[in-house]
Amino acid sequence: MANLKYPNFAAEMARTGTSYDEVYTKTAEAVGKSSETVQNWILGRNGELTVKAAFFIRDNFFPTMRVGYLFSEQAHTPTN
Protein backbone atom coordinates (compact mmCIF):
# COMPACT_ATOMS: atom_id res chain seq x y z
CA MET A 1 0.00 0.00 0.00
CA ALA A 2 1.52 3.29 -1.05
CA ASN A 3 1.67 6.59 0.79
CA LEU A 4 1.66 5.27 4.31
CA LYS A 5 2.69 7.77 6.94
CA TYR A 6 5.03 5.18 8.45
CA PRO A 7 7.42 3.71 5.85
CA ASN A 8 9.06 1.27 8.27
CA PHE A 9 5.65 -0.15 9.17
CA ALA A 10 4.91 -0.57 5.45
CA ALA A 11 8.25 -2.31 4.91
CA GLU A 12 7.65 -4.74 7.77
CA MET A 13 4.13 -5.45 6.51
CA ALA A 14 5.61 -6.35 3.11
CA ARG A 15 8.44 -8.43 4.61
CA THR A 16 6.08 -10.50 6.73
CA GLY A 17 3.13 -10.64 4.34
CA THR A 18 0.86 -9.27 7.06
CA SER A 19 -2.59 -8.19 5.87
CA TYR A 20 -3.50 -4.54 6.26
CA ASP A 21 -7.14 -5.52 6.75
CA GLU A 22 -6.18 -7.82 9.62
CA VAL A 23 -4.12 -5.09 11.29
CA TYR A 24 -6.89 -2.51 10.86
CA THR A 25 -9.65 -4.86 12.10
CA LYS A 26 -7.84 -6.31 15.11
CA THR A 27 -6.43 -2.95 16.18
CA ALA A 28 -9.85 -1.32 15.85
CA GLU A 29 -11.37 -3.96 18.12
CA ALA A 30 -8.59 -3.51 20.68
CA VAL A 31 -8.85 0.29 20.87
CA GLY A 32 -12.60 0.65 20.43
CA LYS A 33 -12.52 2.46 17.10
CA SER A 34 -13.60 1.55 13.58
CA SER A 35 -11.16 -0.12 11.21
CA GLU A 36 -11.60 2.92 8.95
CA THR A 37 -10.34 5.17 11.77
CA VAL A 38 -7.28 2.97 12.31
CA GLN A 39 -6.64 2.93 8.57
CA ASN A 40 -6.85 6.73 8.47
CA TRP A 41 -4.36 7.01 11.35
CA ILE A 42 -1.88 4.75 9.57
CA LEU A 43 -2.34 6.53 6.25
CA GLY A 44 -1.93 9.91 7.96
CA ARG A 45 -5.29 11.10 6.66
CA ASN A 46 -7.09 12.04 9.83
CA GLY A 47 -5.84 12.09 13.40
CA GLU A 48 -2.80 10.47 14.90
CA LEU A 49 -2.09 6.86 15.74
CA THR A 50 -2.63 6.44 19.47
CA VAL A 51 0.02 5.01 21.77
CA LYS A 52 -2.38 2.20 22.68
CA ALA A 53 -2.86 1.32 18.99
CA ALA A 54 0.87 1.51 18.25
CA PHE A 55 1.73 -0.86 21.09
CA PHE A 56 -1.10 -3.22 20.16
CA ILE A 57 0.17 -3.43 16.59
CA ARG A 58 3.75 -3.96 17.71
CA ASP A 59 2.85 -6.55 20.36
CA ASN A 60 0.51 -8.55 18.11
CA PHE A 61 2.14 -8.32 14.71
CA PHE A 62 5.81 -7.28 15.14
CA PRO A 63 6.83 -8.25 18.70
CA THR A 64 10.57 -8.07 18.01
CA MET A 65 10.42 -4.53 16.61
CA ARG A 66 10.67 -1.25 18.50
CA VAL A 67 7.61 1.00 18.41
CA GLY A 68 9.84 3.97 17.59
CA TYR A 69 11.21 2.17 14.54
CA LEU A 70 7.83 0.92 13.28
CA PHE A 71 6.09 4.27 13.57
CA SER A 72 8.84 6.66 12.58
CA GLU A 73 7.82 8.96 9.75
CA GLN A 74 11.26 8.46 8.18
CA ALA A 75 12.57 5.19 6.79
CA HIS A 76 15.30 3.54 8.88
CA THR A 77 17.12 0.25 9.09
CA PRO A 78 15.44 -2.02 11.65
CA THR A 79 16.95 -2.24 15.12
CA ASN A 80 15.54 -4.69 17.63
Secondary structure as the mmCIF struct_conf table of DSSP 4:
data_model
#
loop_
_struct_conf.conf_type_id
_struct_conf.id
_struct_conf.beg_label_comp_id
_struct_conf.beg_label_asym_id
_struct_conf.beg_label_seq_id
_struct_conf.end_label_comp_id
_struct_conf.end_label_asym_id
_struct_conf.end_label_seq_id
BEND BEND1 ASN A 3 ASN A 3
BEND BEND2 LYS A 5 LYS A 5
HELX_RH_AL_P HELX_RH_AL_P1 PRO A 7 THR A 16
TURN_TY1_P TURN_TY1_P1 GLY A 17 GLY A 17
HELX_RH_AL_P HELX_RH_AL_P2 TYR A 20 VAL A 31
TURN_TY1_P TURN_TY1_P2 GLY A 32 GLY A 32
BEND BEND3 LYS A 33 LYS A 33
HELX_RH_AL_P HELX_RH_AL_P3 SER A 35 LEU A 43
TURN_TY1_P TURN_TY1_P3 GLY A 44 GLY A 44
BEND BEND4 ARG A 45 GLY A 47
HELX_RH_AL_P HELX_RH_AL_P4 VAL A 51 PHE A 61
TURN_TY1_P TURN_TY1_P4 PRO A 63 THR A 64
BEND BEND5 MET A 65 MET A 65
HELX_RH_AL_P HELX_RH_AL_P5 VAL A 67 LEU A 70
TURN_TY1_P TURN_TY1_P5 PHE A 71 PHE A 71
BEND BEND6 GLU A 73 GLN A 74
#
